[in-house]
Amino acid sequence: MDKEFDQLIIFSSDKDFNLSDSYSDSYLYSIGPGNLNCRDLCVINDPIELNKIAEGIRDQFSEWIYEQNQIFLKNNLIHRNDLSMFFLTDFSCKRSEFFDTYNSVCNLIQIQKKINVDGIKSVVFIGVSEAFVQTASKIFENSTFEYIDIKKNKETFFRGFIKNSIYFTNMMIFCLFNLFFKSSSRNYRRLYLTRYPLHFIDDDNLEDKYGEIDLKKDNFLVSIATDGFHQKVSPLEYLKYLNQCLSKGFSILDLQVRLSDIIVAFWEYLKLIPKWKNLSKKDYVFQQYNISAFCRNELIFSLNRVVRLLLWDKPIRRFFTRNDFKEFYYYLHEYPYGRLFTYILKSYPRIKTTAMQSGPASFRKMLYFLSRGEIGNDDNYLQHVPAPEKILAEDSHSGMIYSHAGYHNIEIMENISRLKYLEDITPGKPCYILICPGLHDGELMINSLREEIINNPNKQYLIKPHPRGSKGYLRNNNFDNLEVSNIHIAKLLTEAEKVIVTYSSVGMEAKYLGIPTEVINVPGIISESPLLDDYYQE
């Protein structure tokens, strides 16, 4: 840099922000697509370097996260005497779509690479979280601080208690509904675990991961209520979906839940709260970074996940005991939800199990990576994560990632049901640029592309919202050349001249069809798209 400054502005927002020119002549580090309007700022972001940092410390971070299992064991956070609750936490799974812990550490590493920290007299935090402020403040020990629009930490034990109380109350209502329906035992060749209606296409018996199955020999094992995170249903919706599943002849996991399961699970939750508070009071330091505030948020959220998942332990075992089948297919094995099934399935050696990849994998998506010692050769789930006996990966690149993470018995799928529609696509005349957000980044993408869309009024842009993502950000669509489409992606790809993504699997599908793709690098946000991996750059 030609000129050095003694003030640093760290700005995080999805929207533009106007700042007085009194803050000019400063370094600026941005996190998110928002623009900070102020003259004479020296931007120090470097998206390519940020992605390299993320890959460079990925394995160290995975090792550090796994080490925290020992804290769970010391606090006797153990289920049925043989499973550490650590492995059922989002904290353990490193859920970057929910938590910005890892992203923030990589941001701070990049900032330290770009500037002389000791020469910074003043740090201005705009729009960042309290957790980020607490971690960054310890790096700039000789600086003064100014705070503008700091985001409060949302996760609290009290807030979790209210939400969990609502969830358990709803589960009791669902359980009362179940009294009017009969759960029968059946024999099948294969069962496919899924959630209804989340993964079913229209009113057909077509599931978006498995495709169509032979319902004469096989069946879907559907969960309607799940853990209240994957999908939320009201009592009336539950009754509606229950009737629909019964009319289709699906096996329904929810019918196995008893009132006693709910009461016991809620009582266990109350007993867990003091132990979990002990976890949240500890200091968590990764390398030189005190990330305790980040970890506290992750741990509180994880408690809510764990107590709801443990409610399903007995119903799942009840179903596996009462129904006879030879093979069980499931996905989300990398997540707490899937890990619970992996753990329980070890008690049923008669059932052959196959876990399927659930989404795009890249060398920067932390969810797919584990510590070297995290997967064991035994069923010691106090020290080792419940891992599937066999994994079906969608391609050799994903298989390589699973292998690097320590998973065993990985096979590459010959046919991928969710991509079968690509075989029937015949490219037409390119008419528009297609924007395909992932599950959680729709607003971020629109804000990142705002300037491009405005500066190209003669180009037509189409956005296809993620079918399970929030669409609230689309209500204020004020672009004349941006249209929201709910048409099936197969139809949209036929006339797309280019596809823009962050990490959505549609980017890979467009590449398969030979459609030009663009991956958005948002300032301060690690890109998790496989398209940026060296494998696809060759």
C-alpha positions in Angstrom: 0.0 0.0 0.0 1.3 3.5 -0.9 -0.2 5.1 2.2 -0.7 3.9 5.7 -3.6 5.0 8.0 -4.1 4.8 11.7 -7.8 4.1 11.6 -9.6 0.9 10.6 -13.3 0.6 9.8 -14.8 -2.9 9.9 -18.2 -2.8 8.2 -20.7 -5.6 8.1 -24.1 -5.2 6.4 -26.3 -6.4 3.6 -27.3 -2.8 2.8 -25.6 0.5 2.0 -24.6 2.8 4.8 -23.6 6.5 4.7 -20.7 7.6 6.9 -19.5 11.1 7.6 -16.4 12.2 5.7 -14.8 12.8 9.1 -14.0 9.0 8.9 -12.1 9.4 5.6 -8.5 8.4 5.3 -9.1 5.0 6.9 -8.6 1.3 6.1 -11.9 -0.4 5.3 -12.7 -4.1 5.7 -16.2 -5.1 4.5 -18.1 -8.2 5.5 -21.2 -8.6 3.3 -22.5 -7.0 0.1 -23.4 -3.6 1.6 -21.5 -0.5 0.5 -20.0 2.0 2.9 -20.3 5.5 1.4 -17.4 7.6 2.6 -14.6 9.2 0.7 -10.9 8.2 0.6 -11.2 4.8 2.1 -8.6 2.1 1.5 -10.3 -1.2 1.0 -8.2 -4.1 2.2 -10.5 -7.0 1.2 -9.0 -9.8 -0.9 -11.6 -12.6 -1.7 -9.1 -14.9 -3.3 -6.7 -14.7 -0.3 -9.7 -15.2 2.1 -10.6 -18.5 0.5 -7.0 -19.6 0.7 -6.9 -18.7 4.4 -10.1 -20.7 4.9 -8.5 -23.8 3.3 -5.2 -23.2 5.1 -6.6 -23.4 8.7 -9.5 -25.7 8.0 -8.0 -28.9 9.3 -6.5 -27.1 12.4 -10.0 -25.7 13.2 -11.6 -29.1 12.8 -9.0 -30.6 15.2 -9.7 -27.8 17.7 -13.5 -28.3 17.5 -13.2 -32.0 18.1 -11.0 -31.4 21.2 -14.0 -29.7 22.8 -15.7 -33.1 23.1 -13.6 -33.7 26.2 -15.5 -30.8 27.9 -18.8 -32.5 27.1 -17.5 -35.7 28.6 -16.2 -34.0 31.8 -19.7 -32.5 32.3 -21.3 -35.9 31.8 -23.2 -34.7 28.7 -23.8 -38.3 27.6 -26.8 -40.0 26.1 -27.7 -43.6 27.1 -24.2 -44.0 28.5 -22.7 -44.5 25.1 -23.0 -41.3 23.0 -21.4 -37.9 23.7 -24.0 -35.2 23.1 -21.2 -33.2 21.5 -21.7 -35.2 18.3 -25.3 -34.1 18.1 -24.5 -30.4 18.2 -24.4 -27.9 15.4 -21.2 -26.7 17.2 -19.6 -30.0 16.4 -20.9 -29.9 12.8 -19.4 -26.5 12.1 -22.6 -25.1 10.6 -21.2 -22.1 8.6 -24.7 -21.3 7.2 -25.9 -20.5 10.7 -22.8 -19.3 12.5 -20.0 -16.9 11.3 -17.4 -18.1 13.8 -15.0 -19.6 11.3 -15.7 -16.9 8.7 -14.9 -14.3 11.4 -11.6 -15.9 12.4 -10.5 -16.0 8.7 -11.5 -12.3 8.4 -9.3 -11.4 11.4 -6.4 -13.3 10.0 -6.7 -11.5 6.7 -6.9 -8.1 8.4 -3.7 -8.8 10.3 -2.1 -9.8 7.0 -3.1 -6.6 5.3 -2.2 -4.0 7.9 0.1 -3.3 10.8 -2.2 -3.9 13.8 0.1 -2.1 16.2 -0.1 1.1 14.0 -3.9 1.3 14.4 -5.0 3.9 16.9 -8.8 3.7 16.3 -11.1 0.9 15.2 -14.7 1.7 14.1 -17.1 -1.3 14.2 -20.2 -0.8 12.1 -22.9 -3.5 11.9 -20.8 -6.4 13.2 -21.9 -8.7 16.0 -21.1 -8.4 19.7 -19.2 -11.6 19.4 -17.0 -10.2 16.6 -16.3 -7.1 18.6 -15.3 -9.1 21.7 -12.9 -11.2 19.6 -11.4 -8.4 17.5 -11.0 -6.1 20.6 -8.4 -8.4 22.0 -6.3 -8.1 18.8 -6.3 -4.3 18.8 -5.3 -3.9 22.5 -3.7 -0.5 21.9 -6.6 1.0 20.0 -9.7 3.0 20.9 -13.0 1.7 19.8 -16.2 3.2 18.4 -19.4 1.2 17.9 -22.2 1.8 15.4 -25.3 -0.4 15.0 -23.7 -3.4 16.7 -25.8 -6.6 16.4 -26.9 -8.1 19.8 -26.2 -11.7 20.4 -29.7 -13.4 20.0 -29.1 -16.8 21.5 -30.1 -17.0 25.2 -31.1 -19.8 27.5 -34.4 -18.1 28.3 -35.3 -17.6 24.6 -34.4 -21.2 24.0 -36.6 -22.3 26.9 -39.6 -20.5 25.4 -39.1 -21.9 21.9 -38.5 -25.4 23.3 -41.6 -25.2 25.4 -43.7 -24.3 22.3 -42.1 -27.2 20.4 -42.8 -29.8 23.1 -46.4 -28.5 23.6 -47.0 -28.9 19.8 -45.5 -32.4 20.0 -48.0 -33.3 22.8 -50.9 -32.0 20.5 -49.5 -34.1 17.6 -49.3 -37.1 19.9 -53.0 -36.7 20.9 -53.9 -36.6 17.2 -52.0 -39.9 16.8 -54.5 -41.6 19.0 -57.0 -41.6 16.2 -54.7 -43.3 13.8 -53.2 -46.8 13.7 -49.6 -47.5 13.0 -49.2 -50.9 11.4 -46.1 -53.1 11.0 -44.9 -53.9 7.5 -42.2 -55.7 5.6 -40.2 -53.9 3.0 -37.1 -54.4 0.9 -35.9 -50.8 1.3 -36.9 -47.8 3.3 -35.9 -44.2 2.4 -35.8 -41.6 5.2 -37.2 -38.2 4.2 -39.4 -35.3 5.5 -42.9 -34.5 4.4 -43.9 -32.3 2.6 -40.4 -30.6 2.5 -38.8 -32.9 0.0 -41.8 -33.9 -2.1 -42.4 -32.4 -5.5 -45.9 -31.2 -6.1 -48.5 -33.9 -5.2 -46.6 -36.8 -6.8 -44.8 -39.5 -4.9 -41.6 -38.0 -6.3 -38.9 -37.2 -3.7 -36.3 -34.6 -4.6 -33.3 -36.7 -3.5 -34.4 -40.3 -4.2 -36.7 -39.7 -7.1 -39.5 -42.2 -7.6 -39.4 -45.5 -5.8 -41.3 -48.8 -6.2 -43.9 -48.5 -3.5 -44.9 -52.1 -4.0 -41.6 -53.3 -2.6 -40.1 -50.2 -0.9 -41.4 -47.2 1.0 -40.6 -43.8 2.4 -40.1 -43.3 6.1 -41.4 -39.8 6.5 -41.1 -37.4 9.4 -43.5 -34.5 9.6 -42.7 -32.8 12.9 -39.0 -33.5 12.8 -37.0 -31.3 15.3 -38.9 -28.1 14.5 -35.9 -26.7 12.7 -35.9 -28.6 9.4 -39.5 -27.8 8.9 -42.1 -26.2 11.2 -45.7 -27.3 11.1 -48.8 -26.1 13.1 -51.2 -28.6 14.6 -53.6 -28.2 11.7 -50.9 -28.6 9.2 -49.7 -31.7 11.0 -53.1 -33.3 10.8 -53.4 -32.4 7.1 -50.0 -33.9 6.3 -50.6 -37.0 8.4 -53.7 -37.7 6.4 -51.9 -37.2 3.1 -49.1 -39.5 4.1 -51.5 -42.2 5.2 -53.4 -41.9 1.9 -50.2 -42.4 0.0 -49.3 -45.4 2.1 -46.1 -44.0 3.5 -44.5 -45.2 6.8 -44.8 -42.4 9.3 -42.2 -42.0 12.1 -44.4 -39.5 14.0 -46.9 -42.2 14.8 -44.4 -43.8 17.0 -44.2 -40.9 19.5 -45.8 -41.4 22.9 -46.7 -38.8 25.5 -44.2 -40.4 27.9 -41.4 -39.8 25.3 -42.2 -36.1 25.3 -42.5 -35.8 29.1 -39.2 -37.6 29.7 -37.4 -35.6 27.0 -38.6 -32.3 28.5 -37.5 -33.3 31.9 -34.1 -34.3 30.6 -33.9 -30.9 28.9 -34.4 -29.1 32.3 -31.6 -31.2 33.8 -29.3 -30.4 30.9 -29.6 -26.6 31.3 -27.2 -26.2 34.3 -24.6 -28.5 32.7 -24.9 -26.5 29.4 -24.5 -23.3 31.3 -21.1 -24.6 32.5 -20.1 -25.1 28.9 -21.0 -21.5 28.0 -19.0 -20.0 30.8 -15.7 -21.5 29.6 -13.1 -19.7 27.6 -12.7 -21.0 24.0 -9.4 -19.9 22.4 -8.5 -21.0 18.9 -4.9 -20.1 18.1 -4.6 -16.5 19.3 -8.3 -15.8 19.0 -10.7 -15.8 22.0 -13.9 -16.9 20.3 -15.8 -17.6 23.5 -18.7 -15.3 22.5 -19.1 -17.0 19.2 -19.0 -20.5 20.8 -21.5 -19.5 23.5 -24.1 -18.7 20.7 -23.4 -21.9 19.0 -23.6 -24.0 22.2 -27.0 -22.4 23.2 -28.4 -23.1 19.8 -27.0 -26.6 19.9 -28.8 -27.3 23.2 -32.1 -26.6 21.6 -31.2 -29.0 18.7 -30.0 -31.8 21.0 -33.0 -31.9 23.3 -35.4 -32.1 20.4 -33.4 -34.8 18.7 -33.2 -36.9 21.8 -37.0 -36.9 21.9 -36.9 -39.0 18.7 -34.5 -41.7 20.0 -37.2 -44.0 21.4 -39.7 -43.5 18.5 -37.0 -44.3 16.0 -36.0 -47.5 17.9 -39.7 -48.4 18.2 -40.1 -48.2 14.4 -36.9 -50.2 13.6 -38.0 -52.9 16.1 -41.6 -53.3 14.8 -40.9 -53.1 11.0 -38.9 -55.6 9.0 -36.8 -54.3 6.2 -33.3 -55.1 4.8 -31.9 -51.8 3.6 -32.2 -48.2 4.9 -31.2 -45.2 2.8 -30.9 -41.7 4.3 -29.1 -38.4 3.9 -28.1 -35.5 6.2 -25.6 -38.0 7.7 -23.2 -35.0 8.2 -25.7 -33.1 10.3 -27.0 -33.8 13.9 -30.3 -35.2 12.5 -28.5 -37.8 10.4 -26.0 -38.6 13.1 -28.8 -39.6 15.4 -30.0 -42.2 12.9 -26.4 -43.4 12.3 -26.0 -43.9 16.1 -29.3 -45.8 16.5 -28.8 -47.9 13.4 -25.7 -49.5 14.9 -28.1 -51.3 17.3 -29.8 -53.0 14.3 -27.0 -55.0 12.4 -29.7 -56.8 10.4 -30.3 -53.5 8.4 -27.9 -52.6 5.7 -27.5 -48.8 5.7 -26.5 -46.4 3.0 -26.0 -42.7 3.5 -26.2 -40.2 0.6 -24.5 -36.9 0.1 -27.0 -34.2 0.7 -25.6 -31.1 -1.0 -22.5 -29.5 -2.7 -19.2 -30.2 -1.1 -16.2 -28.0 -1.3 -12.8 -27.7 0.4 -14.1 -24.7 2.3 -17.4 -26.0 3.5 -16.5 -26.9 7.1 -19.5 -29.2 7.5 -17.8 -31.9 5.4 -14.6 -32.0 7.5 -13.7 -33.8 10.6 -10.6 -34.2 12.8 -8.2 -37.0 11.9 -9.2 -39.0 15.0 -12.9 -38.2 15.0 -13.9 -41.3 13.0 -13.0 -44.6 14.7 -12.9 -48.2 13.7 -15.3 -49.1 16.6 -18.7 -48.0 17.9 -17.2 -45.9 20.8 -19.5 -42.9 20.3 -18.1 -41.2 23.4 -14.9 -40.5 21.5 -15.9 -41.0 17.9 -18.6 -39.5 15.7 -21.4 -41.8 14.4 -20.3 -42.3 10.8 -22.1 -44.3 8.1 -20.8 -47.7 7.0 -21.2 -46.7 3.4 -21.5 -43.3 1.7 -22.8 -42.5 -1.8 -21.0 -39.4 -3.1 -22.3 -37.6 -6.1 -19.0 -37.3 -7.9 -15.3 -38.0 -7.6 -14.6 -34.5 -6.2 -17.0 -35.0 -3.4 -15.7 -38.5 -2.8 -12.2 -37.0 -2.4 -13.5 -34.5 0.2 -15.2 -37.3 2.2 -11.9 -39.3 2.0 -9.9 -36.4 3.2 -12.3 -36.0 6.1 -11.7 -39.6 7.2 -14.9 -41.2 6.0 -14.7 -44.9 4.9 -16.3 -47.0 2.2 -17.2 -44.2 -0.2 -18.8 -45.0 -3.5 -19.6 -42.7 -6.4 -23.2 -42.7 -7.5 -23.9 -44.0 -11.0 -27.2 -42.2 -11.2 -28.1 -39.1 -9.3 -31.9 -38.9 -9.0 -32.1 -35.2 -8.3 -30.0 -34.5 -11.5 -32.0 -36.8 -13.8 -34.0 -33.9 -15.2 -30.8 -32.6 -16.9 -30.9 -35.4 -19.4 -34.1 -34.0 -20.9 -33.0 -30.4 -21.2 -32.6 -29.1 -24.7 -30.9 -25.6 -24.7 -32.9 -22.9 -26.4 -32.2 -19.3 -27.2 -30.4 -17.5 -24.3 -32.8 -14.8 -23.0 -31.7 -13.9 -19.5 -29.1 -14.1 -16.7 -30.3 -16.6 -14.1 -29.6 -15.9 -10.4 -29.8 -18.9 -8.1 -29.5 -18.3 -4.4 -28.7 -21.0 -1.9 -30.9 -21.7 1.1 -29.8 -18.8 3.2 -28.2 -16.2 0.9 -30.9 -14.8 -1.3 -30.8 -11.2 0.1 -27.0 -11.3 0.1 -26.9 -12.1 -3.6 -29.4 -9.5 -4.6 -27.5 -6.8 -2.7 -24.2 -8.0 -4.2 -25.6 -7.8 -7.8 -27.5 -4.5 -7.3 -25.0 -2.4 -9.1 -24.6 -4.8 -12.0 -28.4 -5.1 -12.5 -28.8 -1.3 -12.4 -25.9 -0.7 -14.8 -27.3 -3.2 -17.4 -30.9 -2.1 -18.0 -31.0 -3.8 -21.3 -30.2 -7.2 -19.9 -33.0 -9.3 -18.3 -32.3 -10.9 -15.0 -34.3 -13.8 -13.5 -34.0 -14.9 -9.9 -35.1 -18.4 -8.9 -35.5 -18.4 -5.1 -34.5 -21.5 -3.2 -37.7 -23.5 -2.7 -37.1 -23.8 1.0 -35.4 -20.5 1.6 -36.9 -17.2 3.0 -38.4 -15.0 0.2 -39.0 -11.9 2.3 -36.2 -10.1 0.6 -38.1 -10.2 -2.7 -41.0 -8.1 -1.5 -39.2 -4.9 -2.3 -38.0 -5.8 -5.8 -37.5 -2.3 -7.3 -35.5 -3.4 -10.4 -37.3 -3.0 -13.8 -35.1 -5.7 -15.3 -35.3 -8.3 -12.5 -38.1 -10.9 -12.5 -38.8 -13.4 -9.8 -39.6 -16.9 -11.2 -41.1 -20.0 -9.6 -40.8 -22.0 -12.8 -38.9 -25.3 -12.4 -35.2 -24.9 -12.7 -35.1 -27.4 -15.7 -37.2 -25.0 -17.8 -35.2 -21.9 -16.7 -31.8 -23.5 -17.6 -32.9 -24.0 -21.2 -32.9 -20.2 -21.9 -30.2 -19.0 -19.5 -27.2 -17.3 -21.1 -25.4 -17.3 -17.7 -26.0 -18.7 -14.2 -24.9 -16.7 -11.1 -24.5 -18.5 -7.8 -22.8 -18.4 -4.4 -22.8 -22.1 -3.4 -26.0 -23.4 -4.9 -25.8 -26.8 -6.6 -27.5 -25.2 -9.7 -24.0 -23.8 -10.6 -22.7 -27.3 -10.9 -25.7 -28.3 -13.0 -25.2 -25.3 -15.3 -21.6 -26.3 -15.7 -22.6 -29.8 -16.6 -24.9 -28.4 -19.4 -22.1 -26.1 -20.7 -23.8 -22.9 -19.5 -21.4 -20.2 -18.4 -21.3 -19.8 -14.6 -20.3 -17.0 -12.3 -19.6 -17.4 -8.6 -20.1 -14.3 -6.5 -17.3 -13.5 -4.1 -19.0 -11.4 -1.4 -16.5 -9.2 0.5 -15.5 -10.9 3.8 -17.5 -14.1 3.1 -15.8 -17.4 2.4 -17.0 -18.9 -0.8 -18.2 -22.5 -0.4 -18.9 -23.2 -4.0 -17.2 -26.3 -5.4 -16.7 -24.3 -8.7 -13.8 -22.5 -7.0 -12.0 -25.7 -6.0 -8.8 -26.5 -8.0 -10.6 -29.6 -9.3 -12.9 -27.5 -11.4 -10.3 -24.9 -12.3 -8.1 -27.2 -14.3 
